[in-house]
Amino acid sequence: MMKSLKTSITFLLLVLSITLLNAQREMKSVEGYAPKIGSMVYMLEDLKDRITEHVKDLDQSQVDFMYDANANSIGALLMHLVSTESYYQTATLKDRDWTKEELKKFGIASEINEKVKSIVKGEPIKFYLDLWNEVRETTLKELKTKDDAWFVSNLEEGLNYQYIWYHVMEHSANHMGQILTVKNRLPK
């Protein structure tokens, strides 16, 4: 009886803690942006902050670790996130393709395959996070110049910039799960 009461109280405190934490994390539009764009900026920044928090203290062996031959390293996944954001930033905010220099810098990880896994390694976590910060800084600067009419304007049937940037955000969330899986399998 006492163990059951203790378990119930513990469960209740856990639910209350989660509720309070979620109440503090309300979705909002970041000031300085059009309202819909500001909401997307909030989501992009939230995901980037959460991913960064999970990886910022990893050492070199952890950044390059692959738990099996089919897995991706955290470094490769982060470089892929940087590459994806750079690609969509260039295409949607600058309305052009990558330059040769940008392709060399970011294009290597536009896909994650065996070649990428063999090349994207040997860099400290700071390298990937600094590169992501550099790309994000440009994304944020360029998004400030846009309005919500641009954001939701139809490019093709059912496709608009809001959906494209939703994909970038969704992409980060998906790979955050993979990053956490790799991190959970790091040798102890």
Stockholm file with secondary structure:
# STOCKHOLM 1.0

chainA/1-188         MMKSLKTSITFLLLVLSITLLNAQREMKSVEGYAPKIGSMVYMLEDLKDRITEHVKDLDQSQVDFMYDANANSIGALLMHLVSTESYYQTATLKDRDWTKEELKKFGIASEINEKVKSIVKGEPIKFYLDLWNEVRETTLKELKTKDDAWFVSNLEEGLNYQYIWYHVMEHSANHMGQILTVKNRLPK
#=GR chainA/1-188 SS CHHHHHHHHHHHHHHHHHHHHHHHCCCCCCTTSCHHHHHHHHHHHHHHHHHHHHHTTCCHHHHHCCSSTTCCCHHHHHHHHHHHHHHHIIIIISCSCCCHHHHHHHGGGSSCSHHHHHHSCSCCHHHHHHHHHHHHHHHHHHHTTCCHHHHHCEEETTEEHHHHHHHHHHHHHHHHHHHHHHHHTSCC
#=GC SS_cons         CHHHHHHHHHHHHHHHHHHHHHHHCCCCCCTTSCHHHHHHHHHHHHHHHHHHHHHTTCCHHHHHCCSSTTCCCHHHHHHHHHHHHHHHIIIIISCSCCCHHHHHHHGGGSSCSHHHHHHSCSCCHHHHHHHHHHHHHHHHHHHTTCCHHHHHCEEETTEEHHHHHHHHHHHHHHHHHHHHHHHHTSCC
//
